[in-house]
Amino acid sequence: MTDRSPRDRELRRYETILDSLDDAVYAVRPDGTIAYVNDRYAEMKGVSREELIGTDIYDWVTEEAAEKAREVRREIEAGERAAGAVEYEFLTADGDRFPVEMRFNRLVDGEIEDGADGDRASELDRVGVIRDVRERKRREEELRENNERLEEFASIVSHDLRNPLNVAQGRLDLAREEHDSEHLDAVADAHERMATLIDDLLTLARDGEGTEETERVPLREFAETCWAGVETGSASLRVETDRAISADRSRLRQLFENLLRNSVEHADEDVTVTVGDLDGGFYVADDGPGIPPDDRERVFETGYSTSDGGTGFGLEIVATVAEAHGWDVRVTDAADGGARFEFTGVDVLE
C-alpha cells in the first residue's frame, strides 16, 4: 500500500466500502462494457468479478430488461428525467430469475483509475445500484392477499351478519308489542352491541389503508357536529380551538366519534370532553378517571377495553385513522386528571 499513490489508495477504500453493501453496484463504459462490479453484483450473478469485467452489460440480461434500460436511458438523454429507475427480472448465470429494482445515473467526464500504477482508464458512461426485492415483493403479495381476505370478510359481515340481526330486531319489536319484560330490554342491548361491533369491524376492514381526499376541516364546527352524533347523555363538550386542519373528513369523523364515545362510556355521566390546540396538532381530553400509565401502550391494541359494553375496537380505529393521515398519537394525563389523546404532525391550516 505504501507504493501506491494517494488517489489509488482512496479508490481502494471506496471499493472496500462498495463491497460491504447488500446492494449490487456496477459501472459501465460508453461502449457498454462493464468497468466495475462489487462483490454483491458478482454474487447475485453467480460468476466471478473477473468474468464480468470487460464484457457487454447486455450480454448478462434478458432482452426485456435490456429494452427497459434502453428506454430509460433515452429519456435521460432527452432530458426527460435526471436518473433512471427500472424494475425487472434479474438473470443469473444459471438462468434463474428474480425481481430487482435498478437505479442508475449517467456520468459526465467520469473517469476511473485502473490498477496500482494509476494509469488513466476509459471514461465511464453510467453507474447503477441493483437491489434484490424478492422479500419486498413477497410482503406486497401477502398484503394483497390479506386485503382480499379483508374485503371478503367485510362482505360477509355486511350481508351474512346484518341480515339475521335485522330479522332478530324485527322479531324483538313484535315481541315487545305482545309482552313487557326486562329480558326484552337485555335482548335489545345485545342487538345494539352487535350492530356497533359490526360497524367497527367494517371500519377496520375497509378503511385501514389510507385517506381518500383531504379538505379543510374547521375543528370547532366539526367537533360539535360529531358530538351531536354520539349519545352523550348529561356529558358536555368544551371546544378551545378555532383552527382548521387538512384531513379526510369521513375518516376524521370516525376518529372523533370513537374518542367522544370512549370518554362518555368510561367516565361519569357528567364528564366534560375538551378539544384544544397543540403545537402542530390538536388534542381530545376528558376529566374522567384517566388511563393508567402501564396501559397507555395497550389502549390501541385490538380488543382492548375496560368497559363491559365496549367492543375493544374504538381506539384501534383512532390509531388507524391517525396513521392513515401520517399523524402521531399518544395518550397522557389531562389537566383535570382524565385521559388526553394528543395528535401531532397534523397539517394545520391558517
C-alpha positions in Angstrom: 0.0 0.0 0.0 2.9 2.4 0.6 4.0 2.1 -3.0 0.5 3.3 -4.3 -0.5 6.9 -4.9 -2.9 8.7 -2.6 -5.5 8.6 -5.3 -5.1 4.9 -5.8 -5.4 4.3 -2.0 -8.5 6.4 -1.9 -10.1 4.3 -4.7 -9.3 1.1 -2.9 -11.1 2.5 0.2 -14.1 3.3 -1.9 -14.0 -0.2 -3.3 -13.9 -1.7 0.2 -17.0 0.3 1.1 -18.9 -0.8 -2.0 -18.0 -4.4 -1.4 -19.6 -4.2 2.1 -23.0 -3.2 0.6 -26.0 -5.5 0.4 -26.9 -4.0 -3.0 -25.2 -4.8 -6.2 -23.1 -1.9 -7.7 -21.8 -1.6 -11.3 -20.2 0.9 -13.6 -20.3 0.8 -17.4 -18.2 2.4 -20.1 -19.7 4.3 -23.1 -19.2 1.2 -25.3 -21.5 -0.8 -23.0 -18.7 -2.9 -21.4 -18.6 -3.4 -17.6 -15.9 -1.4 -15.9 -16.6 -2.4 -12.3 -18.9 -4.6 -10.2 -18.8 -5.1 -6.5 -18.8 -8.4 -4.7 -22.6 -8.4 -4.3 -23.1 -8.0 -8.0 -20.9 -11.0 -8.8 -22.6 -13.0 -6.1 -26.1 -12.2 -7.4 -25.0 -13.1 -11.0 -23.3 -16.3 -9.9 -19.9 -15.7 -11.5 -16.6 -14.1 -10.6 -15.9 -10.4 -11.0 -13.2 -11.2 -13.4 -15.7 -12.9 -15.7 -17.8 -9.8 -15.8 -15.3 -7.0 -16.2 -14.9 -6.1 -19.9 -18.0 -7.9 -21.1 -21.0 -6.2 -22.6 -23.6 -5.4 -19.8 -26.5 -6.5 -22.0 -24.9 -10.0 -22.5 -26.0 -10.7 -18.9 -29.6 -9.6 -19.0 -32.8 -10.6 -20.7 -33.9 -8.7 -23.8 -36.9 -7.4 -21.9 -34.7 -6.0 -19.2 -32.3 -4.5 -21.8 -35.2 -2.7 -23.6 -36.5 -1.3 -20.3 -33.0 0.1 -19.5 -32.5 1.5 -23.0 -35.9 3.3 -22.9 -35.0 4.9 -19.6 -31.5 5.9 -21.0 -33.2 7.5 -24.0 -35.4 9.5 -21.6 -32.4 10.6 -19.6 -30.5 11.7 -22.8 -33.6 13.6 -23.9 -33.6 15.5 -20.6 -37.0 14.0 -19.5 -35.6 12.6 -16.3 -32.4 13.1 -14.2 -31.9 9.4 -13.2 -33.2 6.0 -14.1 -35.3 3.5 -12.1 -36.3 0.2 -13.5 -37.9 -3.0 -12.1 -37.1 -6.1 -14.0 -36.2 -9.8 -13.7 -32.5 -10.3 -12.8 -30.9 -13.1 -14.8 -28.3 -15.3 -13.1 -25.6 -17.2 -14.9 -27.5 -20.4 -14.2 -30.7 -19.0 -15.9 -32.6 -18.3 -12.7 -34.6 -15.1 -12.4 -35.8 -12.9 -9.5 -37.2 -9.4 -9.2 -34.8 -6.5 -8.7 -35.0 -2.7 -8.7 -32.2 -0.9 -10.5 -31.4 2.8 -10.2 -28.7 4.4 -12.3 -27.2 7.7 -13.4 -25.2 8.9 -16.4 -21.8 10.4 -15.7 -20.3 13.5 -17.3 -16.5 13.3 -17.8 -16.4 10.3 -15.4 -13.1 8.5 -15.3 -11.6 5.8 -13.2 -8.0 4.7 -12.4 -7.0 1.2 -13.4 -4.6 -0.7 -11.2 -1.9 0.3 -8.8 0.2 2.2 -11.4 -2.5 4.9 -11.5 -2.9 4.9 -15.4 -6.0 6.6 -16.6 -8.6 4.2 -17.9 -11.5 4.9 -20.2 -14.4 7.1 -19.2 -17.5 5.8 -17.5 -20.9 6.3 -19.1 -23.1 5.3 -16.1 -23.2 3.7 -12.7 -26.0 1.9 -11.1 -27.3 0.1 -8.0 -29.4 -3.1 -8.1 -31.5 -4.2 -5.1 -32.9 -7.6 -4.6 -36.6 -7.0 -4.0 -37.8 -10.6 -3.6 -38.6 -10.1 0.1 -40.5 -6.8 -0.7 -42.5 -8.5 -3.4 -43.3 -11.3 -1.1 -44.6 -8.8 1.5 -46.6 -7.0 -1.2 -48.2 -10.2 -2.3 -49.1 -11.1 1.3 -50.6 -7.6 1.8 -52.6 -8.0 -1.4 -53.9 -11.4 -0.3 -54.7 -10.0 3.2 -56.6 -7.1 1.6 -58.6 -9.5 -0.5 -59.4 -11.6 2.6 -60.4 -8.4 4.5 -62.7 -7.4 1.6 -64.3 -10.8 1.6 -64.7 -10.6 5.4 -66.3 -7.2 5.1 -68.7 -8.5 2.5 -69.7 -11.4 4.8 -70.2 -9.0 7.7 -72.3 -6.7 5.6 -74.7 -9.4 4.3 -74.5 -12.6 6.3 -74.4 -11.0 9.8 -76.5 -7.9 9.2 -79.4 -9.8 7.7 -80.1 -12.1 10.6 -79.5 -9.2 13.0 -82.2 -7.2 11.2 -84.6 -10.2 11.4 -83.9 -10.5 15.2 -84.5 -6.8 15.7 -87.8 -7.1 13.8 -88.9 -10.1 15.9 -87.9 -8.2 19.0 -90.2 -5.3 18.1 -93.1 -7.8 17.6 -92.4 -9.4 20.9 -92.5 -6.1 22.7 -96.0 -5.4 21.2 -97.2 -8.6 22.9 -95.1 -8.7 26.1 -93.4 -6.2 28.5 -90.3 -7.8 30.0 -86.9 -6.7 31.2 -85.5 -9.6 29.4 -86.5 -8.0 26.1 -84.6 -4.9 27.1 -81.5 -7.0 27.6 -82.0 -8.5 24.1 -82.3 -5.0 22.7 -79.0 -4.1 24.4 -77.3 -7.2 22.9 -78.6 -6.3 19.4 -77.2 -2.7 19.8 -73.8 -4.1 20.9 -73.8 -6.5 17.9 -74.6 -3.6 15.5 -71.8 -1.5 17.0 -69.4 -4.4 16.7 -70.2 -4.9 13.1 -69.8 -1.2 12.3 -66.4 -1.2 14.0 -65.2 -4.3 12.2 -66.3 -2.9 8.9 -64.4 0.3 9.6 -61.2 -1.6 10.3 -61.6 -3.9 7.3 -62.4 -1.4 4.7 -60.8 1.8 5.8 -57.5 0.7 7.2 -55.3 1.5 4.2 -55.2 5.3 3.8 -57.0 8.5 3.3 -59.1 9.4 0.2 -59.2 13.2 -0.3 -58.3 15.7 2.3 -60.0 19.0 2.7 -60.1 22.0 5.1 -61.9 21.0 8.3 -62.6 23.6 11.0 -62.2 21.8 14.3 -64.7 23.7 16.3 -67.6 23.2 14.0 -66.5 19.6 13.2 -66.2 18.6 16.9 -69.7 20.0 17.7 -71.2 18.1 14.7 -69.6 14.8 15.9 -70.8 15.4 19.4 -74.3 15.7 18.2 -74.0 12.3 16.5 -73.0 10.5 19.7 -75.2 9.5 22.6 -73.7 11.7 25.3 -76.4 11.9 28.0 -75.5 14.6 30.5 -71.9 14.9 29.4 -70.7 18.2 28.0 -68.3 19.3 25.3 -65.9 22.2 25.5 -64.0 23.3 22.3 -61.0 25.5 22.9 -59.7 25.8 19.3 -60.6 27.9 16.3 -58.0 26.4 13.9 -58.6 24.3 10.8 -56.7 21.2 9.7 -56.3 19.3 6.4 -57.9 15.9 6.8 -60.2 13.3 5.2 -63.5 14.4 6.7 -65.1 11.0 6.7 -62.2 9.3 8.4 -61.7 12.2 10.9 -65.3 11.7 11.9 -64.5 8.1 12.8 -61.6 9.3 14.9 -63.6 11.9 16.8 -66.8 9.9 17.3 -64.8 7.0 18.8 -62.9 9.3 21.1 -66.0 11.0 22.3 -67.8 7.8 22.7 -64.8 6.4 24.6 -64.9 9.3 27.1 -68.6 9.1 27.7 -68.5 5.3 28.2 -65.5 5.2 30.6 -66.3 8.2 32.8 -69.1 9.6 34.9 -72.3 10.7 33.3 -71.4 14.4 33.8 -67.9 14.1 32.2 -66.6 17.1 30.2 -64.7 16.5 27.0 -62.3 19.2 25.7 -60.9 19.7 22.2 -58.0 22.1 22.1 -54.8 23.1 20.2 -51.4 21.6 20.3 -48.2 22.7 18.6 -48.6 21.0 15.2 -51.9 19.4 16.0 -54.8 19.1 18.5 -55.9 17.1 21.5 -59.1 15.5 22.8 -59.2 15.2 26.7 -61.7 14.4 29.4 -61.9 14.8 33.2 -62.8 11.2 33.8 -60.7 8.5 35.6 -57.9 8.6 33.1 -55.8 5.7 31.8 -53.1 4.1 34.0 -49.5 4.7 32.6 -48.9 0.9 32.3 -52.0 0.6 30.0 -51.3 3.5 27.6 -49.3 1.5 25.1 -52.0 -1.1 25.1 -55.1 1.0 24.6 -54.7 1.0 20.8 -54.4 -2.8 20.6 -57.2 -4.9 19.1 -59.8 -5.9 21.7 -58.5 -3.7 24.5 -61.4 -2.3 26.6 -62.0 -1.6 30.2 -65.8 -1.4 29.7 -68.1 -4.3 29.8 -70.1 -2.9 26.9 -67.1 -1.9 24.8 -66.1 -3.6 21.6 -62.4 -3.1 22.0 -62.1 -1.7 18.5 -62.8 2.0 19.1 -59.2 3.2 20.0 -57.7 0.9 17.4 -59.8 2.8 14.8 -58.5 6.0 16.3 -54.9 4.9 15.8 -55.6 3.6 12.3 -57.1 6.9 11.2 -54.2 8.8 12.7 -51.7 6.5 10.9 -53.6 6.9 7.6 -53.1 10.7 7.8 -49.4 10.3 8.8 -50.1 11.7 12.3 -48.5 10.7 15.6 -50.9 9.9 18.5 -50.1 9.4 22.2 -52.0 9.2 25.5 -51.2 11.2 28.5 -52.8 12.8 31.6 -55.3 15.6 31.1 -55.2 18.8 33.1 -58.2 17.6 35.1 -56.8 14.1 35.7 -58.5 12.3 32.9 -57.2 10.9 29.6 -55.8 13.2 26.9 -55.2 12.0 23.4 -52.6 14.1 21.5 -52.3 14.2 17.7 -49.2 15.8 16.2 -47.7 16.0 12.7 -51.1 17.4 11.6 -51.3 19.8 8.6 -52.6 22.8 10.4 -54.1 25.5 8.1 -54.1 29.2 8.7 
